[in-house]
Amino acid sequence: MAEIDRHEQNAGQLETAQRNGLGLATVGIVTIKKDVVTSSYFLAGKDGDPTAADKVVRQIWSDKKTEQLQEHLDTDSVFLTMPSTTRTNIIPVQLAKYLSQKTGRPWLNGDNIFNAEHNAASKNIPRDKRIFNARLFSTIDKRNTDKLKNKKVVIVDDIITSGSSIRNLAEFLRSQEINVTHAIGLMGDRRLEIDQKTENKLKELLKQKGIEIDFDTINYITRMEAGGLIRLINNCSGSHL
């Protein structure tokens, strides 16, 4: 249970909060379609092809989703794309451009403002272990962050699996006094905050296993991250705790 041990050690580093403040994301579809993510045009979009990326966006996103998104936007909302560790994935960029045209709100390319670092590419990290492999961010040029001050930032990503990357970026931006109000994904789970049922289940399991953790930290993680922790703990024998 080395992953649980690391999480316990890092728990005190997270600021206490009732919830992570992300709520429900707006997503094109709530399932991750295998035929799409394995398609040649999706892979080409991840590799920097704008035409292929635009095809992905128009295949998945609908006018109905834009209408739903409008409910979360204000006059000072701005779309910010998820910074890519490879700096080649432009699917979030094409989605942000598309939504900017549809809603009249500006957009900014996260790759031009922030560096993103990761021990490994997300696709190579099992979903249940992404909580232990946080994506770290740093500012390329502090003057660029001024463009986000006094704005309501909407994070734009392509696929929301565990929600870890979005949560990591939101926490970093808030540490820079930048207001994050919403998140968008083409595909994936909308529920970026842990629900009460899952929270209670995780807390009870931690108590049963004798794992000490600051329960306020649980409020920060996403529902999918909590589900991953539950599966990891259940799959570990007592001798590994």
Backbone as CSV, one residue per row, in Angstrom:
resi,resn,N_x,N_y,N_z,CA_x,CA_y,CA_z,C_x,C_y,C_z
1,MET,0.827,-1.209,0.000,0.000,0.000,0.000,0.863,1.261,0.000
2,ALA,1.931,1.242,-0.797,2.804,2.405,-0.846,2.038,3.643,-1.304
3,GLU,1.071,3.456,-2.234,0.316,4.598,-2.727,-0.485,5.252,-1.602
4,ILE,-1.123,4.426,-0.745,-1.890,4.955,0.370,-0.969,5.681,1.337
5,ASP,0.227,5.115,1.586,1.183,5.745,2.489,1.578,7.125,1.983
6,ARG,1.835,7.233,0.657,2.221,8.517,0.099,1.091,9.525,0.217
7,HIS,-0.126,9.040,-0.017,-1.276,9.932,0.093,-1.418,10.439,1.516
8,GLU,-1.213,9.546,2.507,-1.320,9.931,3.909,-0.275,10.993,4.243
9,GLN,0.940,10.849,3.712,2.013,11.793,3.979,1.719,13.156,3.374
10,ASN,1.037,13.143,2.215,0.781,14.403,1.520,-0.526,15.057,1.928
11,ALA,-1.328,14.346,2.744,-2.659,14.838,3.077,-2.622,16.212,3.730
12,GLY,-1.648,16.431,4.607,-1.577,17.691,5.319,-1.217,18.863,4.447
13,GLN,-0.777,18.614,3.212,-0.380,19.701,2.330,-1.575,20.353,1.638
14,LEU,-2.727,19.690,1.684,-3.908,20.231,1.038,-4.677,21.131,1.996
15,GLU,-5.115,22.259,1.486,-5.863,23.200,2.302,-7.244,22.641,2.591
16,THR,-7.736,22.844,3.837,-9.051,22.368,4.231,-10.128,23.112,3.458
17,ALA,-11.115,22.361,2.960,-12.237,22.974,2.240,-13.418,22.039,2.285
18,GLN,-14.606,22.601,2.135,-15.792,21.765,2.165,-15.882,20.878,0.927
19,ARG,-15.590,21.447,-0.209,-15.620,20.705,-1.462,-14.554,21.295,-2.369
20,ASN,-14.249,20.607,-3.477,-13.208,21.141,-4.354,-13.717,22.271,-5.253
21,GLY,-15.029,22.539,-5.200,-15.565,23.695,-5.908,-15.778,23.497,-7.389
22,LEU,-15.672,22.263,-7.886,-15.789,22.015,-9.319,-17.184,21.559,-9.733
23,GLY,-17.925,20.952,-8.815,-19.294,20.563,-9.114,-19.414,19.607,-10.276
24,LEU,-20.382,19.877,-11.146,-20.629,19.047,-12.326,-20.022,19.706,-13.552
25,ALA,-19.193,18.986,-14.265,-18.640,19.498,-15.511,-19.693,19.426,-16.618
26,THR,-19.502,20.207,-17.662,-20.311,20.071,-18.869,-19.508,19.225,-19.845
27,VAL,-20.069,18.087,-20.256,-19.355,17.198,-21.165,-20.211,16.911,-22.391
28,GLY,-19.517,16.649,-23.506,-20.226,16.331,-24.740,-21.024,15.049,-24.608
29,ILE,-20.364,13.996,-24.136,-21.016,12.727,-23.830,-20.404,12.178,-22.547
30,VAL,-21.205,11.471,-21.760,-20.754,11.020,-20.444,-20.018,9.686,-20.497
31,THR,-19.900,9.107,-21.663,-19.118,7.883,-21.814,-17.896,8.180,-22.678
32,ILE,-16.822,7.460,-22.420,-15.619,7.608,-23.239,-15.697,6.566,-24.347
33,LYS,-15.991,7.011,-25.549,-16.227,6.107,-26.669,-14.902,5.569,-27.213
34,LYS,-14.728,4.270,-27.081,-13.477,3.642,-27.493,-13.218,3.825,-28.980
35,ASP,-14.295,3.770,-29.786,-14.095,3.895,-31.230,-13.610,5.289,-31.611
36,VAL,-13.918,6.274,-30.774,-13.450,7.633,-31.041,-11.999,7.801,-30.604
37,VAL,-11.690,7.405,-29.351,-10.347,7.658,-28.817,-9.278,6.801,-29.487
38,THR,-9.697,5.752,-30.179,-8.724,4.931,-30.902,-8.704,5.243,-32.395
39,SER,-9.527,6.200,-32.813,-9.606,6.541,-34.239,-8.359,7.299,-34.685
40,SER,-8.095,7.248,-35.975,-6.909,7.914,-36.525,-6.986,9.420,-36.351
41,TYR,-8.186,10.005,-36.490,-8.300,11.457,-36.394,-8.173,11.935,-34.945
42,PHE,-8.629,11.134,-33.985,-8.440,11.512,-32.585,-6.951,11.496,-32.239
43,LEU,-6.273,10.437,-32.646,-4.837,10.330,-32.377,-4.064,11.436,-33.086
44,ALA,-4.522,11.799,-34.289,-3.866,12.886,-35.022,-4.079,14.219,-34.309
45,GLY,-5.278,14.410,-33.745,-5.555,15.625,-32.985,-4.692,15.713,-31.738
46,LYS,-4.470,14.575,-31.088,-3.590,14.536,-29.917,-2.151,14.852,-30.315
47,ASP,-1.850,14.627,-31.594,-0.490,14.828,-32.088,-0.318,16.176,-32.800
48,GLY,-1.354,17.037,-32.713,-1.189,18.396,-33.213,-1.858,18.737,-34.520
49,ASP,-2.710,17.853,-35.062,-3.378,18.118,-36.336,-4.687,18.884,-36.077
50,PRO,-4.764,20.178,-36.413,-5.970,20.958,-36.104,-7.212,20.499,-36.855
51,THR,-7.048,20.033,-38.094,-8.199,19.558,-38.860,-8.797,18.318,-38.213
52,ALA,-7.946,17.401,-37.795,-8.417,16.185,-37.130,-9.055,16.521,-35.785
53,ALA,-8.442,17.449,-35.041,-8.979,17.840,-33.734,-10.353,18.478,-33.892
54,ASP,-10.504,19.311,-34.918,-11.796,19.956,-35.162,-12.863,18.920,-35.516
55,LYS,-12.472,17.877,-36.230,-13.411,16.808,-36.566,-13.902,16.107,-35.309
56,VAL,-12.997,15.875,-34.359,-13.378,15.248,-33.093,-14.404,16.116,-32.364
57,VAL,-14.104,17.403,-32.273,-14.989,18.327,-31.560,-16.374,18.339,-32.174
58,ARG,-16.467,18.452,-33.483,-17.768,18.563,-34.145,-18.534,17.240,-34.138
59,GLN,-17.806,16.131,-34.002,-18.476,14.841,-33.905,-19.140,14.669,-32.539
60,ILE,-18.500,15.186,-31.505,-18.963,14.941,-30.139,-19.853,16.053,-29.596
61,TRP,-19.446,17.305,-29.791,-20.159,18.418,-29.159,-21.417,18.772,-29.939
62,SER,-22.445,19.225,-29.236,-23.715,19.569,-29.875,-24.174,20.954,-29.424
63,ASP,-25.117,21.510,-30.183,-25.680,22.811,-29.815,-26.388,22.736,-28.471
64,LYS,-26.983,21.587,-28.164,-27.652,21.418,-26.873,-26.661,21.558,-25.731
65,LYS,-25.457,21.033,-25.918,-24.434,21.140,-24.880,-23.977,22.587,-24.714
66,THR,-23.935,23.319,-25.826,-23.576,24.733,-25.737,-24.625,25.493,-24.935
67,GLU,-25.901,25.165,-25.148,-26.980,25.793,-24.392,-26.839,25.485,-22.900
68,GLN,-26.499,24.242,-22.565,-26.303,23.876,-21.163,-25.117,24.634,-20.573
69,LEU,-24.073,24.785,-21.369,-22.881,25.474,-20.904,-23.156,26.942,-20.613
70,GLN,-24.010,27.565,-21.400,-24.312,28.987,-21.233,-24.788,29.297,-19.816
71,GLU,-25.422,28.334,-19.162,-25.922,28.546,-17.804,-24.790,28.742,-16.803
72,HIS,-23.571,28.293,-17.172,-22.426,28.388,-16.269,-21.493,29.542,-16.625
73,LEU,-21.860,30.306,-17.643,-20.987,31.388,-18.104,-21.495,32.747,-17.663
74,ASP,-20.553,33.658,-17.478,-20.868,35.046,-17.150,-20.184,35.937,-18.173
75,THR,-20.404,37.219,-18.062,-19.804,38.139,-19.029,-18.285,38.153,-18.938
76,ASP,-17.733,37.806,-17.766,-16.276,37.812,-17.601,-15.687,36.402,-17.559
77,SER,-16.411,35.434,-18.137,-15.891,34.069,-18.236,-14.853,33.981,-19.347
78,VAL,-13.858,33.126,-19.142,-12.825,32.903,-20.157,-12.486,31.419,-20.180
79,PHE,-12.366,30.857,-21.379,-11.998,29.450,-21.525,-10.480,29.314,-21.467
80,LEU,-10.007,28.382,-20.656,-8.580,28.092,-20.543,-8.359,26.624,-20.839
81,THR,-7.541,26.316,-21.843,-7.323,24.911,-22.188,-6.339,24.259,-21.225
82,MET,-6.560,22.972,-20.986,-5.672,22.200,-20.128,-4.263,22.165,-20.717
83,PRO,-3.256,22.635,-19.973,-1.885,22.536,-20.478,-1.493,21.081,-20.706
84,SER,-0.852,20.822,-21.824,-0.484,19.456,-22.192,0.959,19.174,-21.819
85,THR,1.205,18.018,-21.236,2.583,17.655,-20.895,3.412,17.455,-22.161
86,THR,2.773,17.039,-23.254,3.483,16.822,-24.516,3.502,18.083,-25.374
87,ARG,2.597,19.018,-25.083,2.414,20.243,-25.859,2.005,19.968,-27.309
88,THR,1.455,18.814,-27.560,0.997,18.505,-28.922,-0.515,18.307,-28.993
89,ASN,-1.159,18.016,-27.866,-2.591,17.744,-27.871,-3.377,19.037,-28.059
90,ILE,-3.976,19.209,-29.232,-4.717,20.443,-29.490,-6.231,20.216,-29.560
91,ILE,-6.691,19.063,-29.120,-8.140,18.843,-29.083,-8.807,19.823,-28.122
92,PRO,-8.277,20.034,-26.898,-8.879,21.059,-26.030,-8.825,22.455,-26.657
93,VAL,-7.772,22.734,-27.404,-7.640,24.034,-28.068,-8.748,24.226,-29.093
94,GLN,-8.995,23.213,-29.908,-10.048,23.314,-30.923,-11.420,23.424,-30.277
95,LEU,-11.610,22.710,-29.141,-12.886,22.811,-28.427,-13.069,24.222,-27.868
96,ALA,-12.016,24.791,-27.288,-12.104,26.143,-26.745,-12.390,27.163,-27.849
97,LYS,-11.721,27.016,-29.002,-11.965,27.911,-30.138,-13.424,27.825,-30.585
98,TYR,-13.910,26.603,-30.685,-15.282,26.373,-31.127,-16.278,27.017,-30.160
99,LEU,-16.062,26.818,-28.859,-16.969,27.358,-27.854,-16.865,28.881,-27.773
100,SER,-15.683,29.406,-28.032,-15.519,30.855,-28.054,-16.355,31.475,-29.167
101,GLN,-16.360,30.836,-30.329,-17.157,31.314,-31.449,-18.647,31.228,-31.146
102,LYS,-19.049,30.149,-30.464,-20.463,29.921,-30.171,-20.997,30.828,-29.064
103,THR,-20.146,31.166,-28.091,-20.620,31.885,-26.901,-20.155,33.336,-26.832
104,GLY,-19.153,33.694,-27.652,-18.646,35.051,-27.611,-17.691,35.323,-26.468
105,ARG,-17.280,34.283,-25.732,-16.310,34.450,-24.659,-14.907,34.180,-25.194
106,PRO,-13.905,34.859,-24.622,-12.535,34.652,-25.092,-11.978,33.318,-24.623
107,TRP,-10.879,32.911,-25.256,-10.206,31.684,-24.829,-8.703,31.914,-24.812
108,LEU,-8.016,31.142,-23.978,-6.571,31.214,-23.864,-5.991,29.809,-23.910
109,ASN,-4.851,29.686,-24.576,-4.171,28.399,-24.681,-3.301,28.194,-23.436
110,GLY,-3.655,27.197,-22.644,-2.920,26.934,-21.411,-1.462,26.622,-21.637
111,ASP,-1.130,26.064,-22.802,0.264,25.727,-23.104,1.139,26.974,-23.216
112,ASN,0.535,28.119,-23.504,1.293,29.362,-23.628,1.472,30.080,-22.298
113,ILE,0.788,29.604,-21.275,0.799,30.291,-19.992,1.439,29.457,-18.884
114,PHE,1.227,28.118,-18.968,1.703,27.251,-17.897,2.500,26.064,-18.435
115,ASN,3.450,25.631,-17.644,4.123,24.364,-17.876,3.389,23.286,-17.108
116,ALA,3.245,22.118,-17.708,2.633,20.974,-17.037,3.654,19.857,-16.958
117,GLU,3.809,19.309,-15.772,4.774,18.239,-15.565,4.075,17.022,-14.973
118,HIS,4.550,15.855,-15.374,3.959,14.609,-14.900,5.034,13.541,-14.932
119,ASN,4.984,12.636,-13.940,5.958,11.543,-13.926,5.798,10.636,-15.132
120,ALA,4.592,10.547,-15.627,4.291,9.711,-16.793,3.050,10.261,-17.465
121,ALA,2.856,9.934,-18.728,1.646,10.349,-19.431,0.432,9.722,-18.769
122,SER,-0.654,10.485,-18.701,-1.861,9.993,-18.026,-2.331,8.655,-18.587
123,LYS,-2.193,8.488,-19.899,-2.664,7.254,-20.525,-1.886,6.036,-20.031
124,ASN,-0.678,6.271,-19.477,0.142,5.167,-18.989,-0.017,4.923,-17.497
125,ILE,-0.880,5.705,-16.847,-1.118,5.554,-15.413,-2.509,4.968,-15.214
126,PRO,-2.638,3.825,-14.518,-3.958,3.269,-14.251,-4.864,4.309,-13.598
127,ARG,-6.120,4.321,-13.980,-7.056,5.341,-13.503,-7.077,5.439,-11.983
128,ASP,-7.060,4.283,-11.306,-7.173,4.278,-9.850,-5.939,4.820,-9.153
129,LYS,-4.829,4.981,-9.899,-3.588,5.453,-9.277,-3.212,6.871,-9.683
130,ARG,-4.090,7.535,-10.435,-3.749,8.875,-10.893,-3.741,9.890,-9.754
131,ILE,-4.479,9.590,-8.689,-4.493,10.483,-7.542,-3.110,10.580,-6.902
132,PHE,-2.275,9.537,-7.094,-0.939,9.515,-6.502,0.130,10.036,-7.471
133,ASN,-0.301,10.458,-8.648,0.622,10.974,-9.661,0.121,12.339,-10.129
134,ALA,0.136,13.274,-9.224,-0.436,14.595,-9.503,0.283,15.288,-10.651
135,ARG,-0.490,15.954,-11.478,0.092,16.798,-12.513,0.449,18.128,-11.874
136,LEU,1.687,18.567,-12.046,2.176,19.791,-11.437,2.260,20.900,-12.473
137,PHE,1.993,22.117,-12.047,1.978,23.253,-12.967,2.874,24.373,-12.454
138,SER,3.443,25.097,-13.384,4.223,26.286,-13.053,3.949,27.337,-14.116
139,THR,4.170,28.589,-13.766,3.884,29.699,-14.672,5.068,29.959,-15.592
140,ILE,4.808,30.068,-16.887,5.853,30.370,-17.855,6.277,31.831,-17.735
141,ASP,5.295,32.705,-17.701,5.558,34.139,-17.589,4.435,34.732,-16.750
142,LYS,4.792,35.262,-15.589,3.776,35.750,-14.658,2.860,36.793,-15.291
143,ARG,3.382,37.540,-16.273,2.549,38.561,-16.921,1.354,37.932,-17.629
144,ASN,1.515,36.683,-18.084,0.409,36.010,-18.772,-0.741,35.681,-17.827
145,THR,-0.405,35.425,-16.564,-1.476,35.081,-15.615,-2.361,36.281,-15.333
146,ASP,-1.864,37.492,-15.590,-2.668,38.686,-15.363,-3.910,38.688,-16.249
147,LYS,-3.814,37.977,-17.369,-4.968,37.897,-18.279,-6.123,37.114,-17.649
148,LEU,-5.801,36.320,-16.612,-6.818,35.493,-15.965,-7.335,36.106,-14.663
149,LYS,-6.639,37.138,-14.190,-7.071,37.787,-12.952,-8.391,38.518,-13.192
150,ASN,-9.242,38.476,-12.194,-10.563,39.111,-12.259,-11.454,38.491,-13.337
151,LYS,-11.110,37.262,-13.750,-11.931,36.523,-14.707,-12.531,35.290,-14.027
152,LYS,-13.501,34.704,-14.674,-14.082,33.447,-14.214,-13.618,32.358,-15.182
153,VAL,-12.658,31.578,-14.731,-11.981,30.632,-15.613,-12.782,29.340,-15.759
154,VAL,-12.937,28.928,-16.992,-13.565,27.646,-17.319,-12.490,26.765,-17.949
155,ILE,-12.130,25.685,-17.260,-11.084,24.784,-17.754,-11.647,23.886,-18.846
156,VAL,-10.923,23.762,-19.957,-11.364,22.963,-21.096,-10.390,21.806,-21.309
157,ASP,-10.914,20.571,-21.288,-10.100,19.378,-21.502,-10.780,18.503,-22.545
158,ASP,-10.077,17.458,-22.998,-10.700,16.568,-23.978,-11.437,15.408,-23.297
159,ILE,-10.728,14.653,-22.447,-11.336,13.501,-21.777,-11.211,13.659,-20.267
160,ILE,-12.321,13.470,-19.569,-12.305,13.501,-18.107,-12.438,12.066,-17.620
161,THR,-11.355,11.526,-17.111,-11.401,10.155,-16.580,-11.596,10.208,-15.072
162,SER,-10.516,10.397,-14.335,-10.641,10.525,-12.879,-10.914,11.962,-12.462
163,GLY,-10.648,12.915,-13.339,-10.791,14.323,-12.992,-9.590,14.886,-12.261
164,SER,-8.542,14.065,-12.090,-7.368,14.496,-11.327,-6.678,15.704,-11.945
165,SER,-6.486,15.690,-13.263,-5.769,16.786,-13.916,-6.517,18.101,-13.765
166,ILE,-7.834,18.057,-13.938,-8.640,19.268,-13.780,-8.553,19.770,-12.346
167,ARG,-8.653,18.863,-11.392,-8.556,19.257,-9.985,-7.190,19.855,-9.684
168,ASN,-6.130,19.217,-10.179,-4.780,19.729,-9.951,-4.621,21.142,-10.510
169,LEU,-5.116,21.359,-11.741,-4.997,22.681,-12.355,-5.834,23.704,-11.588
170,ALA,-7.044,23.330,-11.184,-7.900,24.252,-10.437,-7.242,24.660,-9.126
171,GLU,-6.629,23.710,-8.433,-5.952,24.020,-7.175,-4.777,24.970,-7.417
172,PHE,-4.016,24.720,-8.489,-2.879,25.591,-8.797,-3.352,27.008,-9.118
173,LEU,-4.377,27.123,-9.948,-4.873,28.438,-10.329,-5.387,29.201,-9.110
174,ARG,-6.086,28.512,-8.235,-6.599,29.180,-7.039,-5.464,29.621,-6.126
175,SER,-4.359,28.871,-6.127,-3.199,29.290,-5.336,-2.583,30.565,-5.893
176,GLN,-2.874,30.855,-7.182,-2.409,32.073,-7.832,-3.482,33.161,-7.809
177,GLU,-4.516,32.940,-6.972,-5.629,33.885,-6.825,-6.402,34.063,-8.125
178,ILE,-6.536,32.972,-8.855,-7.323,32.950,-10.087,-8.591,32.141,-9.821
179,ASN,-9.717,32.692,-10.195,-11.015,32.106,-9.890,-11.419,31.068,-10.936
180,VAL,-11.576,29.806,-10.519,-12.035,28.732,-11.399,-13.494,28.438,-11.070
181,THR,-14.357,28.515,-12.077,-15.787,28.363,-11.821,-16.414,27.124,-12.452
182,HIS,-15.762,26.557,-13.487,-16.407,25.446,-14.178,-15.363,24.664,-14.973
183,ALA,-15.760,23.496,-15.444,-14.887,22.664,-16.270,-15.697,22.030,-17.388
184,ILE,-15.005,21.773,-18.504,-15.633,21.214,-19.703,-14.784,20.061,-20.210
185,GLY,-15.445,19.029,-20.732,-14.746,17.941,-21.389,-15.557,17.439,-22.563
186,LEU,-14.893,16.911,-23.567,-15.634,16.311,-24.677,-16.336,15.038,-24.238
187,MET,-15.598,14.236,-23.444,-16.130,12.954,-22.980,-15.722,12.733,-21.539
188,GLY,-16.535,11.966,-20.800,-16.142,11.573,-19.456,-17.187,11.856,-18.395
189,ASP,-16.809,11.543,-17.162,-17.691,11.687,-16.008,-17.851,13.155,-15.645
190,ARG,-19.079,13.590,-15.475,-19.356,14.979,-15.118,-19.059,15.268,-13.651
191,ARG,-19.133,14.244,-12.809,-19.133,14.472,-11.356,-17.707,14.670,-10.831
192,LEU,-17.321,15.931,-10.686,-15.970,16.256,-10.269,-15.842,16.427,-8.756
193,GLU,-16.967,16.476,-8.056,-16.935,16.529,-6.599,-17.409,15.189,-6.035
194,ILE,-16.850,14.813,-4.916,-17.250,13.571,-4.271,-18.672,13.717,-3.713
195,ASP,-19.498,12.721,-3.925,-20.852,12.744,-3.390,-20.848,12.186,-1.970
196,GLN,-21.911,12.442,-1.230,-21.960,12.064,0.186,-21.874,10.560,0.380
197,LYS,-22.538,9.789,-0.475,-22.534,8.334,-0.338,-21.120,7.778,-0.496
198,THR,-20.414,8.228,-1.539,-19.049,7.753,-1.773,-18.120,8.221,-0.656
199,GLU,-18.305,9.446,-0.211,-17.477,9.982,0.879,-17.643,9.136,2.143
200,ASN,-18.891,8.837,2.488,-19.145,8.040,3.686,-18.541,6.637,3.563
201,LYS,-18.651,6.058,2.371,-18.108,4.719,2.146,-16.595,4.709,2.298
202,LEU,-15.928,5.732,1.747,-14.474,5.807,1.836,-14.027,6.025,3.280
203,LYS,-14.687,6.912,3.989,-14.325,7.174,5.376,-14.479,5.923,6.237
204,GLU,-15.564,5.191,6.038,-15.794,3.976,6.813,-14.736,2.930,6.502
205,LEU,-14.368,2.806,5.236,-13.357,1.826,4.841,-11.999,2.180,5.431
206,LEU,-11.660,3.467,5.418,-10.393,3.906,5.994,-10.335,3.588,7.493
207,LYS,-11.455,3.784,8.175,-11.511,3.470,9.602,-11.348,1.969,9.833
208,GLN,-12.028,1.171,9.012,-11.948,-0.286,9.151,-10.530,-0.785,8.953
209,LYS,-9.813,-0.178,8.009,-8.461,-0.611,7.694,-7.414,0.037,8.598
210,GLY,-7.846,0.962,9.453,-6.906,1.618,10.345,-5.975,2.584,9.646
211,ILE,-6.418,3.148,8.527,-5.608,4.102,7.772,-5.979,5.505,8.226
212,GLU,-5.013,6.226,8.755,-5.255,7.570,9.245,-5.042,8.579,8.120
213,ILE,-6.035,9.414,7.941,-5.957,10.439,6.914,-6.835,11.605,7.343
214,ASP,-6.431,12.801,7.039,-7.219,13.984,7.339,-8.495,13.931,6.499
215,PHE,-9.635,13.761,7.156,-10.878,13.597,6.425,-11.249,14.849,5.621
216,ASP,-10.729,16.012,6.005,-11.001,17.206,5.199,-10.385,17.075,3.812
217,THR,-9.303,16.283,3.713,-8.660,16.064,2.421,-9.609,15.367,1.456
218,ILE,-10.450,14.479,1.970,-11.374,13.725,1.127,-12.311,14.666,0.387
219,ASN,-12.654,15.785,1.009,-13.546,16.734,0.353,-12.928,17.339,-0.905
220,TYR,-11.618,17.276,-1.006,-10.921,17.879,-2.135,-10.889,16.972,-3.361
221,ILE,-10.894,15.666,-3.151,-10.722,14.752,-4.275,-12.022,14.588,-5.054
222,THR,-11.926,14.074,-6.261,-13.107,13.878,-7.095,-13.796,12.563,-6.758
223,ARG,-14.984,12.418,-7.295,-15.736,11.182,-7.054,-14.997,9.973,-7.622
224,MET,-14.434,10.123,-8.822,-13.725,9.015,-9.434,-12.442,8.678,-8.684
225,GLU,-11.756,9.691,-8.156,-10.568,9.437,-7.354,-10.934,8.667,-6.090
226,ALA,-12.038,9.058,-5.465,-12.491,8.363,-4.259,-12.834,6.914,-4.573
227,GLY,-13.514,6.692,-5.701,-13.832,5.324,-6.106,-12.587,4.502,-6.337
228,GLY,-11.557,5.134,-6.918,-10.284,4.447,-7.132,-9.624,4.068,-5.824
229,LEU,-9.671,4.970,-4.835,-9.103,4.669,-3.514,-9.825,3.489,-2.867
230,ILE,-11.123,3.475,-2.998,-11.910,2.376,-2.423,-11.501,1.043,-3.042
231,ARG,-11.340,1.026,-4.363,-10.945,-0.215,-5.021,-9.531,-0.631,-4.616
232,LEU,-8.616,0.341,-4.534,-7.247,0.017,-4.139,-7.189,-0.552,-2.737
233,ILE,-7.898,0.057,-1.819,-7.883,-0.419,-0.424,-8.514,-1.801,-0.328
234,ASN,-9.599,-2.017,-1.031,-10.256,-3.328,-0.988,-9.397,-4.425,-1.588
235,ASN,-8.543,-4.075,-2.543,-7.709,-5.064,-3.208,-6.407,-5.349,-2.478
236,CYS,-6.151,-4.614,-1.403,-4.924,-4.815,-0.635,-5.228,-5.616,0.630
237,SER,-4.401,-6.606,0.902,-4.579,-7.403,2.113,-4.073,-6.618,3.311
238,GLY,-4.463,-7.039,4.481,-4.073,-6.363,5.707,-2.577,-6.323,5.879
239,SER,-1.853,-7.292,5.362,-0.415,-7.338,5.538,0.309,-6.233,4.793
240,HIS,-0.399,-5.602,3.828,0.228,-4.550,3.050,-0.127,-3.158,3.555
241,LEU,-0.934,-3.076,4.608,-1.334,-1.771,5.116,-0.268,-1.195,6.022
